[in-house]
Amino acid sequence: MSQNFYDKVAKKFGGYGYGNGRKPQYKSEYPAGDPERIFKEKLLELSSKDKTALDSGCADGKFTLSIAPYFKKVYGIDISKENLNVANNHRADERSKNVEYSFQNAKHTSFEDSFFDIAYCRRGPTFYKEYHRILKTGGYYLEIGIGEMDTIELKKIFGRGQGYGEWDKSKLDENLKEIKNLGFKVIFAENFYPFEYYPSSAEFDLFLHQVPIFEDYDSEKDEVSLQKYVKKFSADKGIMLSRHRLVMVVQKVS
């Protein structure tokens, strides 16, 4: 996804977590557990007051601050200056005292070799070679990513979207192959398939404006496709959206 998209969302809605703009209402179901909760639990299990962590793609910093008290220091990097502005506006938060944000591309960071004890990424940039370089031997990389089947029915009706047409290959398998070749040992790796239910077309429309499924989403131009999807996937619980998340924990061993 482009930097411009994240800047636009951050400017319009005030970031993903802190924003003053209204967030869409929906309910979630987790047949095999909440991947976000599982990811955070595994991150905190590895945390320590003497460890330094990297939040790659930190966005508005809300998650960064939620884990900062468990580490010696956390560095948050992002390519959206607007999101970083939101994050830095919360310097008064006590949890910010050991957090440092910077505008950086995760593909080539400014950090020294073997600098971090832990690096993690939440649905952001997955530059494994760079993460391997900046992690200490024995350090961990954690990720919650978007799987190839995420919102597949929606993308098929719209005829486009993030990762469109790439649902025939396992994203998790591809990631693990690259990771192992770099010298990581796999500690945990699983796919999760939760569901979201939106109470109305208006809530679903608001959701689509705030996420990068369609960077060019337009309420008027996409109205026909949206209503086609709503008609097909409406149920008693609401407008159903199938999600796909993958969670990985790997350790640098060589």
N, C-alpha and C positions, 0 to 999 in steps of 0.2 A: 504494500500500500504506500501511496505517496505521502511525502511530508505535508503537501498542501491540504490533503484530506484531514489529517490530524489537527493541523492548525485551524482549519475551518470549523471542525467540531468543537475544539477547545474554545475558540473565540465565541461561537454561537451559544454553547451550552455551559461554558465555564469549566471544562475538564470533564472527566468521566466519573469521578467520585465526589468532588466538591461542588460541582456546578450548581448555579442558581437556576438553570433551566430545568423544567420538569422532566423527570425520568419516566419511561413507559412502565405501565403496570402489567405484571404478568405473574403466573404461578409456575413453579418448576416441579418436575418429577424426576427422581433419580433411581432407576431400577437397580443399579449396582453401586450406589453411593455417589455423593456429590464430589466431582473431580476437583473443584476449587478448594473445598475443605480438605480433601485428602492431600492435595499439593501443599497447602499451607502447613498441615500437620507434619508432613515429611520434612519440610524446610525447617520448622522449629525444632524437630527432633535432632537436627544436625547443627543447630545454632549454638553459640557460646559467646560469652562476654569477651573472649580473647580472639574472636574470629572477625575477619573483614569480608564483607560481601559486596557483590555487584548486582544491581537491579538493572538488567538490560531491557530498555524500552519501558522506563519507569512511568511514563505518561504524567498524570497530575500529582503523583507522589503519595496518593492515599494509601496504597498497599505498602509502599516503602516505609511510611511512618508506622504502619501497624506491626512491622517486624523489627524496626530499628532498635527498640529496647532490648532485644535479645542478642544483639551483636555489639562488637567493639566499635565498628564503623560500617556504614553502608554508603556506597557510591551509586547514585542514580544517573543513568544516561538516557538521552532521548534525542530524536531528530526533529521534534516539534518544539519550537521556541515558545509557542503559545502555551503548551502544556507545562513546560518548565517554568514559565512565568506564574502559572497557577500554583505549581509546587512551591516555588520560592516565596509566594505570598503567605505561606503558612509557616514562616520562620518563627513565629511567636509560639508555635506548638512546642511543648517541652521535649517531645520526641525528635525534634529536628536537630538537637544539639550534636548528634553524631552522624548526621546525614549531609552529604555533599552532592549537589546536582551539577551536571555539566552537559553542554550541547555536543554530542558526539555520535558518530556513525559506528554502530556495533561491529561492523565488518573490519574496521581498522581503528582501534582505540589508542589512546595515548598512554595507557598503563604499561608498566614494566612487566617483563616476563615473570611468571610465578608470583604474582602480586596478591592474588585473592585465595582465600580459603574456600569460599563458596561463590558461585555465580548462578543466577537464576533468570528465567525469562517467562513471562506470562503472556502468551499469545502474541509474542513479538518477534524480533529478528533472531534467526537461528544460525549464527555464524560459528559453527562448532570448532573450526580450526583456530579462530581467534580466542574462543573460550578456553581451549586447550592450552594455548600459549600463555594466557594470563593467570591460569590456575596453578597453584602449587601442586607438586606430586602428592597424591593422597587427598587432594581437594575434590569437591563435589560440584556437579552441574545439575540443576533441576529445571524442569520445563513442564508447563501445561500449554499444550498447543492445540491447534485446530485440525481435526482429522479430515480426511478426504470426503467423508460422507456428510459433513456438516451442511445443513439446510439444502440438501440435494434436491428435494421436491420443489422448493422455492426457486432455485436456480434454473431448473429445467423449464418451469413455466415462464420465467422471465427471459430465458434464452441467453443468460450471461451471468457473471458474478465471480467472486473471489474463488480461484481454483476451478473454474468451470470446465467440465469435461475431464477432470483429472481424478475421477472417483474410482477408476479401475485398478489403481495401485495403492497399496497400503502405505500411508505416510509414516506410520510408526516403524514398519519394517525398513523403509528407506532410510529413516533417521538412524536407526540402530546399526545399520550396515556402515554408514559413514562414521558414526561415533566409535564403533569398535576398531575400524581401520586407523583411527587417529591415536588410539591408545587408551580408550576409556573402558572400564568394566561396568556392565549393566547391573544395577542394584534392584531397580524396579521399573517395569514398563507395562502399561495397560491402556486399553481403549475403554472409553466410557460413552454411553449413548443416552443422554438425558433428553427430556422433552420440556418445552415451554408452551404455556397456554395464555393467549392474549384475549382480554374480554371484549374487544371491539376492533373494527378496522382502523379507527383513529389511533388507538394505542399501538397497533401494529405498524401503522404509518410512521408514528413518532419514533419507534424503535429503528426502523430502516434508515431514518435520517441520521442516527447517532452511531451506526456501526459500519464497518467497511465492506459488508457483503457486496453492496453496489456502491462504488465511489461516486457514481453519477446519478444516484437515485433522485427522481423528481416526482412529486405527488401527482401532478397533472399528467405528465407524459407516461407515467407507469400505472395510471389508474386502472386501465383495462386488465393488465397482468395481475395487479394486486387483487382486484375483485374476483378474478378467476381463481386465484389461490385461496382467497377467503372462502369462496363458495365450496371449493373441493375439500378443504381441510378444517372446516368448522365442525365442532362437536359440542357436547353438553358442557365440557370443561372450558371451552373457548376455542380460539383459532390456534391450531396445533402447529408447532415448529419443531422439527427433529434436529437435535444438535449432535455433534461428535467432538469429543475432547480426548486427548492423549496425555498421559502423565508419565514422565520419565525421571529417574534418579540415576545418575551415572558417576563413577569415580575415576579420576585421572590416575592411572597406574604406571604409565610410561610416557 
